Structure formats: C-alpha cells, structure tokens
C-alpha cells in the first residue's frame, strides 16, 4: 500500500491517527472528515481511494458512500489522480488570475 501512496502519505493529517477514527460508520464519520478538512494531501488521498476503489473508511474527506456516488456519476474516468490534479491546477490558476485582476 505504501508504494502506491508514495510520499503523500507521509504528509497526511491522519498518518498518526488511530485507524479506528477513520474507519467508522454513521455520524462518527464527521469526525474523520474533520481530520481531512485541513489536510495538505487531501486531493492525493481522495484520488488514491478512487483509483484503487477503496470501499471502507474516510479518504480525502469523503465517505465510502460519497465515493461510490462519485464513481457512479463519472464512470468514464480512468485516472482520478490525473483528473483531480488537473482540476486543482486549474483552480489555482484561476485564483491567481483573480488576485492579479484585483491588484491592478
């Protein structure tokens, strides 16, 4: 598992958390999602869970139910990592352009 995750796992907010906090059901999932909220590798984590079709636990701030729904809505995606990294880059570019426009 570590090989597929690469170095992003070393930066994960949950890396020292008790797995029992991340692999929970029902209302307890909101606590796990709070751990993900400020994580710097949330995108990489979510992409890993989607690409590997991980069925249990909260990954990248999404529950297994949320991930299944996303996979059903986007069945043609072959690489979630590529899709999410592109979306993040586009978002950051747009944010930079908006900031530059405000400054001028």
C-alpha positions as CSV (number, residue, x, y, z in Angstrom):
1,X,0.0,0.0,0.0
2,X,2.8,2.5,0.8
3,X,4.3,2.1,-2.7
4,X,1.1,3.1,-4.4
5,X,0.6,6.0,-2.0
6,X,4.1,7.4,-2.4
7,X,5.4,10.2,-0.3
8,X,2.0,12.0,0.1
9,X,1.1,9.6,2.9
10,X,4.0,11.0,5.0
11,X,2.3,14.4,4.9
12,X,-1.3,13.2,5.6
13,X,-3.0,14.7,8.6
14,X,-4.3,11.3,9.6
15,X,-1.0,9.4,9.5
16,X,-0.7,9.3,13.3
17,X,-4.4,9.0,13.9
18,X,-5.9,5.8,15.3
19,X,-7.4,3.9,12.3
20,X,-10.5,3.3,14.5
21,X,-11.2,7.1,14.0
22,X,-11.0,6.8,10.2
23,X,-12.9,3.6,9.6
24,X,-16.2,4.4,11.3
25,X,-19.8,4.4,10.3
26,X,-22.7,6.9,10.5
27,X,-22.4,10.1,12.5
28,X,-18.8,9.3,13.6
29,X,-17.7,9.8,10.0
30,X,-18.0,13.6,10.5
31,X,-15.1,13.4,13.0
32,X,-12.9,11.6,10.4
33,X,-13.9,14.2,7.8
34,X,-12.7,17.0,10.2
35,X,-9.3,15.4,10.2
36,X,-9.3,15.6,6.4
37,X,-10.5,19.2,6.2
38,X,-7.2,20.9,6.6
39,X,-5.0,18.1,5.2
40,X,-2.5,19.3,2.6
41,X,-2.7,16.0,0.7
42,X,-6.4,15.6,0.7
43,X,-6.5,15.5,-3.2
44,X,-3.9,12.8,-3.4
45,X,-5.6,10.8,-0.7
46,X,-9.0,11.0,-2.4
47,X,-7.5,10.2,-5.8
48,X,-5.8,7.1,-4.3
49,X,-9.1,5.9,-2.8
50,X,-11.0,6.4,-6.0
51,X,-8.4,4.9,-8.3
52,X,-7.9,1.9,-6.0
53,X,-11.7,1.6,-5.4
54,X,-11.2,1.5,-1.6
55,X,-14.5,0.7,-0.1
56,X,-14.1,1.4,3.6
57,X,-13.2,4.4,5.6
58,X,-13.0,8.2,5.1
59,X,-10.4,9.1,2.4
60,X,-9.7,12.6,1.2
61,X,-12.7,13.9,3.2
62,X,-15.2,11.6,1.5
63,X,-17.0,8.6,3.0
64,X,-17.4,5.3,1.1
65,X,-21.0,6.3,0.2
66,X,-19.8,9.6,-1.2
67,X,-17.1,7.9,-3.2
68,X,-19.4,5.3,-4.6
69,X,-21.8,8.0,-5.7
70,X,-19.0,9.9,-7.4
71,X,-17.8,6.8,-9.2
72,X,-21.3,6.2,-10.5
73,X,-21.6,9.8,-11.7
74,X,-18.3,9.6,-13.5
75,X,-17.9,6.1,-14.8
76,X,-15.6,7.0,-17.7
77,X,-12.8,8.5,-15.5
78,X,-9.8,6.2,-15.9
79,X,-7.4,8.2,-13.6
80,X,-8.9,10.2,-10.7
81,X,-5.4,11.3,-9.8
82,X,-4.9,13.0,-13.2
83,X,-8.4,14.4,-13.1
84,X,-8.1,15.9,-9.6
85,X,-4.6,17.2,-10.1
86,X,-5.7,19.0,-13.3
87,X,-8.7,20.4,-11.5
88,X,-6.5,21.6,-8.7
89,X,-4.1,23.3,-11.1
90,X,-6.9,24.9,-13.0
91,X,-8.4,26.2,-9.7
92,X,-5.1,27.6,-8.5
93,X,-4.5,29.3,-11.9
94,X,-8.0,30.9,-11.7
95,X,-7.4,32.1,-8.2
96,X,-4.1,33.6,-9.2
97,X,-5.7,35.4,-12.2
98,X,-8.5,36.8,-10.0
99,X,-5.9,38.0,-7.4
100,X,-3.9,39.7,-10.2
101,X,-7.0,41.3,-11.6
102,X,-7.9,42.8,-8.2
103,X,-4.4,44.1,-7.7
104,X,-4.4,46.0,-11.0
